[in-house]
Amino acid sequence: MVRSATEESAFKQSIHRENNNNKRKPVVQKRNMFRHRVQLRTYWRKLKAFVKKLSLQRQMMENLIIAKARQDALQRKMEERRLRLQEEANRRFVASGAMTAEEQEQRTLYTNVLEYEQDHDWPKLWKASMKENPADVTLVSRLVSYLLSRSDHPVVKLLRKHQNRVYNRLYPIVSKGLPQSPALLLRTSRSSHSLLHPEIQRRPASTGSSSVGIGYSPLPSHDLHTHCDDEEEGEEPHTQVTVDRENSFEDLEQFLTHLDWIPADDTCSDLEVTSDPTMLNEEHVQELEMRALKEHLKVVVKDVHIAIDQLLSLCLLSFECLNTASSKDLCLASIEEAFFTPLWSALVALFRKVNAEHEQAFEMSVKLYQEASPRDVGVPAKLFPQEPGVLQGSYPYESAVEELKLLVNDCCPQKKLECIVRTLRMICVCAEDYRCLNELDSSPKTAAIGADDLLPILSYVALRSQCPRLVSECAALEEFIHEGFLIGEEGYCLTSLQSALAYVESLHTEGTQLPADKLI
């Protein structure tokens, strides 16, 4: 078979193409194999990641199961401990019949103390130290001070709770009627509403307040200096909208340092009879307001007494080694100092509102007789220097006057009472020195002064102190000093000072005018 030239050329071209394809086939196969391997590796990598993820999920599930089991075991252990401590508290407070609400609260607090002691070692160390040194009275104050420094202890939480209660009763009363003087500048506070905020001053009283415009409903609990974990239960509900008073202790303290009694106009007399119905209405409103203030003061004093009693009881339950006469007194003194220090300025402000008339009378007497001599108030001539040059520019009993002025600087009733005692002791020392100057025979045969001489001298000292606030301070001390401290020298000194203050108040009245030639 003979092929043409065209067919021969086409045949050669097909043979050539076939040979070329045969040469390229290994290269394509290699490329396909490489691509397959890459895909296989990618798949294997994803498979390993998936397996690893499954393993992690399984491990996480196992860990969750283990954690849940541990949590359940811990809860059962805590519940068993709580029941055991509850039984111990029940044995401690076993009583016939149903327990009162106060006893139930005390039992709950004692259970909290037992739970706290399970998690902390320092109470055990202090108890062991007290047991080893029962005669060391300094340990008592150190123990109570350390206890009050532990913010997580149930005693401190109870302290903050009662401080909140008392402060919430005081704030709406003592924050009213703020002076508009530009000299009174409050410190910058985190609170969005300070005591001088104009919107607060213009805010009307709630409908549940007294008709005299004073709101007495307690305010919600808020932090004072530290957060209080225990919220008050069973408090009266509040219907009025209150402002945020965070850090208002600082603002209130700043205000109270500037707060002072403002004397009334001498041209207006409280005893003046008027037929003006407007004046009669104002007098009626003032009478209602004063009555409401006195009732509110009784409530505050009752709250303070309850707080101190509960704090002392819980301290004695926490540390039985403190349940002795001397240790109890030291413990009470430390508790009162911690409780009253942030509250005293506000408490005295309320007392000053109630005793405004007495302070006004004291102020008027001071204005009239501030330059009176000891003789003018009945001090015997032998108990003060007759020659003015003897004292070299000072006045009689100046050291006692300066000591009495320090009373307003303390914030603890016990320390204020000690200041009064020191004042009377200085009076006795000065009286002895003056008697030795006036008498030739200065041998101390008898005491320099007796009870009849002490009151005139103390009245003179109170008059020269020129401090009307002493009236309210002594009224507050009479309410808050524990009755155990009012027996003996302390009680005698406080009663004597109150009598002297009452005498000074009466000096400006018509029946007790001093001789005209003695006035300056």
C-alpha positions in Angstrom: 0.0 0.0 0.0 1.5 3.2 -1.2 0.9 6.3 1.0 0.8 9.8 -0.4 3.1 12.5 0.8 0.3 14.2 2.8 -0.6 11.0 4.6 3.0 10.3 5.3 3.5 13.7 6.8 0.4 13.3 9.0 1.5 9.9 10.2 4.9 11.3 11.2 3.3 14.1 13.1 1.1 11.7 15.1 4.1 9.6 15.9 5.9 12.7 17.1 3.0 13.7 19.3 2.7 10.3 20.8 6.4 10.3 21.6 6.1 13.7 23.3 3.1 12.6 25.4 5.0 9.5 26.5 7.9 11.7 27.6 5.5 14.1 29.6 3.6 11.3 31.3 6.1 10.7 34.2 6.3 14.4 35.0 2.5 14.7 35.3 2.4 11.6 37.4 5.0 13.0 39.7 3.0 16.2 40.1 -0.1 14.3 40.9 1.7 12.3 43.5 3.1 15.4 45.1 -0.3 17.1 45.2 -1.8 13.9 46.7 0.8 13.8 49.4 0.2 17.5 50.3 -3.5 16.8 50.6 -2.8 13.8 52.7 -0.6 15.7 55.1 -3.2 18.5 55.4 -5.9 16.0 56.1 -3.7 14.2 58.7 -2.8 17.5 60.4 -6.5 18.4 60.6 -7.3 14.9 61.9 -4.6 15.3 64.6 -6.0 18.7 65.6 -9.5 17.3 65.8 -8.3 14.4 68.0 -6.4 16.8 70.2 -9.5 19.0 70.6 -11.5 16.0 71.5 -8.9 15.0 74.0 -8.9 18.5 75.6 -12.7 18.5 75.7 -12.7 15.1 77.4 -10.1 16.3 79.9 -12.1 19.5 80.6 -15.2 17.4 81.2 -13.2 15.2 83.6 -11.9 18.3 85.4 -15.4 19.8 85.7 -16.6 16.5 87.1 -13.7 16.4 89.6 -14.2 20.1 90.5 -17.9 19.6 91.0 -17.2 16.6 93.2 -14.7 18.6 95.3 -17.2 21.5 95.5 -19.9 19.2 96.7 -17.5 17.6 99.3 -16.4 21.1 100.5 -20.1 22.2 100.8 -20.9 19.1 102.8 -17.9 19.8 105.0 -18.8 23.4 105.5 -22.4 22.4 106.2 -21.2 19.8 108.7 -19.0 22.4 110.4 -21.8 25.0 110.4 -24.1 22.5 112.1 -21.4 21.5 114.6 -20.8 25.2 115.4 -24.5 25.8 115.6 -24.9 23.0 118.1 -22.1 24.5 120.1 -23.7 27.9 120.0 -27.0 26.3 121.0 -25.4 24.7 124.0 -23.9 28.0 124.9 -27.3 29.8 124.7 -29.5 27.0 126.0 -32.5 28.4 127.7 -35.9 27.2 128.8 -38.7 28.1 126.5 -38.5 30.1 123.2 -35.6 32.3 122.6 -36.1 36.0 122.2 -35.1 37.8 119.0 -32.1 39.3 120.8 -30.9 35.9 122.0 -31.3 34.5 118.5 -29.3 37.3 117.0 -26.6 36.9 119.6 -26.5 33.2 118.9 -26.1 33.8 115.2 -23.3 36.3 115.9 -21.5 33.8 118.1 -21.8 31.2 115.4 -20.1 33.6 113.0 -17.3 34.1 115.5 -16.8 30.3 115.8 -16.7 30.1 112.0 -14.1 32.9 111.9 -11.9 31.2 114.4 -12.0 28.0 112.4 -10.3 29.9 109.5 -7.9 32.1 111.4 -5.2 31.3 114.0 -4.6 34.6 115.7 -7.6 34.3 118.1 -6.1 31.0 119.4 -2.7 32.7 119.8 -4.2 35.6 121.8 -6.2 33.3 124.0 -3.1 31.2 124.8 -1.1 34.4 125.6 -3.9 35.7 127.8 -4.0 32.3 129.6 -0.3 32.4 130.2 -0.3 36.0 131.5 -3.6 36.5 133.3 -2.2 39.3 135.5 -0.9 41.4 132.5 -3.7 44.0 132.1 -1.9 45.6 129.1 -2.7 42.5 127.1 -6.4 43.3 127.3 -6.1 46.7 125.6 -3.7 45.3 123.0 -6.1 42.4 122.3 -9.1 44.6 121.8 -7.2 47.0 119.7 -6.0 44.2 117.5 -9.5 42.8 117.3 -10.9 46.1 116.2 -8.2 46.4 113.5 -9.5 43.2 111.8 -12.1 44.4 109.4 -13.4 40.9 108.6 -14.1 39.9 112.2 -17.8 39.6 113.2 -17.2 42.1 116.0 -16.0 44.8 113.6 -18.8 44.1 111.2 -21.3 44.5 114.0 -19.5 47.8 114.9 -19.9 49.1 111.4 -23.5 48.0 111.2 -24.4 49.9 114.4 -22.4 53.0 113.3 -24.4 53.0 110.1 -27.7 52.8 112.0 -26.8 55.7 114.3 -25.3 57.8 111.6 -28.3 57.4 109.4 -30.5 58.7 112.2 -28.2 61.7 112.8 -27.5 62.8 109.2 -31.0 64.2 108.3 -31.1 66.2 111.5 -27.7 67.7 111.9 -27.2 68.4 108.2 -30.2 70.8 108.2 -29.8 74.6 108.5 -26.3 74.8 107.1 -24.8 78.3 107.1 -24.4 79.9 103.7 -21.1 81.6 104.6 -18.5 81.4 101.7 -15.9 80.9 104.3 -17.3 77.4 105.0 -15.6 75.3 102.3 -16.0 71.5 102.3 -13.2 69.2 101.3 -13.5 67.6 97.9 -15.3 64.4 98.3 -16.1 61.4 96.0 -19.7 62.0 96.9 -21.7 63.7 94.1 -23.8 65.6 96.7 -22.1 67.4 99.5 -23.8 68.9 102.5 -23.8 72.3 100.9 -25.4 71.2 97.7 -28.2 73.7 97.0 -30.6 71.0 95.7 -30.4 69.2 98.9 -31.1 72.3 101.0 -34.2 73.1 98.8 -35.5 69.5 98.8 -38.9 69.3 100.6 -39.4 66.9 103.4 -41.1 63.6 102.8 -44.8 63.2 103.5 -43.9 60.9 106.5 -41.9 63.6 108.2 -43.1 65.8 110.9 -45.1 68.9 110.1 -42.2 71.0 111.2 -40.2 70.0 108.2 -37.7 67.5 109.8 -37.4 64.0 108.2 -36.7 61.4 110.9 -36.9 58.2 108.9 -33.6 56.4 108.9 -31.6 56.4 105.7 -30.3 53.3 103.9 -27.1 51.8 105.1 -24.0 53.1 103.3 -20.3 52.8 103.8 -18.6 54.9 106.4 -14.9 54.1 106.3 -15.1 50.5 105.3 -17.6 48.2 103.6 -20.0 46.5 105.9 -20.9 43.0 104.7 -23.8 42.5 107.1 -26.7 44.5 105.9 -29.3 45.6 108.4 -32.4 43.4 108.4 -35.8 44.5 109.6 -35.1 48.2 109.1 -38.0 50.5 108.5 -38.8 51.0 104.8 -38.0 54.2 103.1 -40.3 56.0 100.7 -38.3 59.1 100.1 -35.5 59.3 97.5 -32.1 59.8 99.2 -28.9 61.1 97.8 -25.6 59.3 97.7 -23.7 60.3 100.8 -20.5 58.3 100.3 -17.8 59.7 102.4 -20.4 62.1 104.0 -18.7 61.5 107.4 -15.8 63.7 106.1 -18.2 66.4 104.9 -20.3 66.3 108.1 -17.2 66.5 110.3 -15.9 69.5 108.3 -19.3 71.2 108.7 -19.5 70.4 112.4 -16.1 72.0 113.1 -17.5 75.3 111.8 -20.9 74.8 113.4 -21.3 76.9 116.5 -24.2 78.5 118.4 -25.3 81.8 116.9 -26.6 84.1 119.6 -30.1 85.5 119.1 -30.8 89.2 118.7 -30.7 90.8 122.1 -33.7 93.0 121.1 -35.9 89.9 120.9 -36.8 88.1 124.1 -38.2 84.6 124.3 -40.4 85.6 127.1 -41.9 88.5 125.3 -45.7 88.2 124.9 -47.1 89.1 121.5 -50.5 89.0 120.0 -49.2 88.6 116.4 -50.7 85.3 115.1 -47.6 84.8 112.8 -45.3 84.9 115.9 -47.7 82.5 117.7 -47.5 80.1 114.8 -43.8 80.3 114.7 -43.6 79.7 118.4 -45.9 76.7 118.0 -43.8 75.3 115.2 -40.6 75.8 117.2 -42.2 74.0 120.1 -43.2 71.1 117.9 -39.8 71.0 116.4 -38.1 70.9 119.8 -40.4 68.2 121.0 -39.6 66.1 117.9 -35.9 66.7 118.4 -36.0 65.5 122.0 -37.9 62.4 120.9 -35.4 61.7 118.2 -32.6 62.2 120.6 -34.1 59.5 122.9 -34.2 57.1 120.0 -30.5 57.8 119.1 -29.4 57.4 122.7 -31.3 54.1 122.9 -29.6 52.9 119.7 -26.2 53.8 121.1 -26.8 51.9 124.3 -28.0 48.8 122.4 -24.9 49.0 120.2 -22.4 49.2 123.0 -24.1 46.4 124.9 -24.1 44.1 121.9 -20.5 44.9 121.0 -19.3 44.2 124.6 -21.3 41.0 124.8 -19.9 39.7 121.5 -16.4 40.6 122.6 -16.8 38.7 125.8 -18.3 35.7 123.9 -15.3 35.8 121.5 -12.7 35.9 124.3 -13.9 34.5 127.6 -10.7 35.6 129.2 -12.0 39.2 129.1 -15.0 38.3 131.3 -13.5 39.8 134.5 -14.3 43.1 136.2 -11.0 44.9 135.3 -10.8 43.4 131.8 -14.4 44.2 131.0 -13.8 47.9 131.9 -10.8 48.1 129.6 -12.6 46.3 126.9 -15.6 48.7 127.2 -13.3 51.7 127.0 -11.7 50.4 123.8 -15.1 49.7 122.2 -16.4 53.1 123.1 -13.4 54.8 121.7 -13.8 52.9 118.4 -17.6 53.5 118.3 -17.8 57.2 119.2 -14.7 58.6 117.4 -16.4 59.0 114.0 -19.8 59.8 115.5 -19.2 62.2 118.3 -19.3 65.4 116.4 -22.7 64.5 114.9 -24.0 63.3 118.3 -23.0 66.6 120.0 -24.5 68.6 117.2 -27.9 66.9 117.9 -27.4 67.6 121.7 -26.6 71.2 120.9 -29.8 71.6 118.9 -31.8 70.3 121.9 -29.8 72.4 124.4 -29.7 75.6 122.3 -31.5 77.6 125.0 -29.1 76.5 127.7 -26.1 77.3 125.6 -27.6 80.7 124.8 -28.1 81.5 128.5 -24.5 80.4 129.1 -23.3 82.7 126.3 -25.2 85.6 127.7 -23.7 85.1 131.1 -20.2 84.9 129.7 -20.7 88.2 127.8 -21.8 89.9 131.0 -19.4 88.5 133.5 -16.3 87.3 131.6 -14.1 89.7 133.6 -15.6 88.9 136.9 -13.2 88.0 139.7 -13.4 84.8 141.8 -14.9 86.8 144.7 -17.9 87.8 142.5 -19.0 84.2 142.2 -18.6 83.3 145.9 -15.0 82.0 146.1 -13.5 82.7 149.6 -10.8 85.2 149.7 -8.2 82.7 151.0 -8.6 80.6 147.8 -7.3 83.1 145.3 -4.5 85.7 145.3 -5.4 89.1 146.6 -2.6 90.9 144.8 -2.9 91.0 141.0 0.8 91.1 140.5 1.3 87.7 142.1 0.1 85.9 139.0 2.2 87.9 136.7 -0.4 88.8 134.0 -2.4 85.6 134.3 -5.7 85.0 136.2 -6.6 82.6 139.0 -7.1 78.9 138.2 -5.8 79.5 134.6 -4.4 76.0 134.4 -7.7 74.4 135.3 -9.5 76.6 132.7 -7.1 75.5 130.0 -7.5 71.9 130.9 -11.3 72.2 130.8 -11.1 73.8 127.3 -9.4 70.6 126.1 -12.6 68.6 126.8 -14.1 69.5 123.4 -11.1 68.1 121.5 -11.7 64.4 122.5 -14.2 62.2 120.8 -14.5 59.5 123.5 -16.8 59.9 126.5 -14.3 58.1 128.8 -11.5 60.5 127.8 -13.8 63.5 128.3 -14.6 62.3 131.8 -10.9 61.9 132.6 -10.4 65.5 131.4 -13.1 66.7 133.9 -11.4 64.8 136.7 -8.1 66.4 135.8 -9.7 69.8 135.9 -11.0 69.4 139.4 -7.7 68.0 140.6 -6.0 71.1 139.2 -8.5 73.2 141.0 -7.6 71.5 144.2 -3.9 72.0 143.6 -4.3 75.7 142.7 -6.5 76.2 145.8 -3.9 74.7 148.0 -1.2 76.9 146.5 -3.3 80.1 146.9 -4.1 79.2 150.5 -0.5 78.9 151.3 0.1 82.3 149.8 -2.6 83.9 151.9 -2.1 82.2 155.3 1.0 82.5 157.5 0.7 78.9 158.7 0.8 77.0 155.5 1.0 73.5 157.0 -1.6 71.2 155.4 -3.7 70.5 158.4 -6.9 69.9 156.4 -7.9 70.0 152.8 -7.7 73.3 151.1 -11.3 73.2 149.8 -14.4 71.4 150.7 -17.6 70.7 148.7 -19.0 74.2 149.5 -15.9 75.9 148.1 -15.6 73.6 145.0 -18.8 74.7 143.3 -18.0 78.5 143.2 -14.4 77.8 142.0 -15.7 75.4 139.3 -18.3 78.0 138.3 -15.5 80.6 137.9 -13.5 78.1 135.8 -16.4 77.3 133.6 -17.2 81.1 133.2 -13.6 81.8 132.2 -13.6 78.9 129.7 -16.1 80.8 127.6 -17.3 77.6 126.0 -21.1 77.2 125.7 -20.6 73.7 124.1 -19.7 72.4 127.6 -23.4 72.3 128.3 -24.2 69.9 125.5 -21.0 67.9 126.1 -21.9 67.2 129.7 -25.5 66.3 128.7 -24.1 63.8 126.3 -21.7 62.4 128.8 -24.5 61.9 131.3 -26.3 59.8 128.6 -23.3 57.8 127.3 -21.0 57.3 130.2 -21.5 53.8 131.6 -23.1 53.8 135.0 -20.2 51.9 136.4 -17.9 54.9 135.8 -20.4 57.3 137.5 -19.8 55.9 140.9 -17.0 57.5 142.8 -14.7 60.3 141.8 -15.8 60.5 138.1 -19.5 60.7 138.9 -18.9 63.4 141.5 -16.7 65.5 139.2 -19.3 65.3 136.3 -22.2 66.2 138.7 -20.2 69.1 140.1 -19.4 70.5 136.6 -23.1 70.2 135.6 -24.1 72.1 138.7 -21.5 74.8 138.0 -22.7 75.1 134.4 -26.3 75.5 135.6 -25.2 78.3 137.9 -23.3 80.1 135.1 -26.4 79.9 133.0 -28.5 81.6 135.7 -26.1 84.5 136.2 -27.7 86.7 133.5 -31.2 86.4 135.0 -32.6 89.1 137.2 -32.4 87.2 140.4 -28.7 86.4 140.3 -27.1 89.6 139.2 -23.6 90.2 140.4 -22.8 93.5 142.2 -22.8 96.3 139.7 -19.5 97.6 141.0 -17.8 94.3 140.2 -18.7 94.3 136.5 -16.5 95.8 133.8 
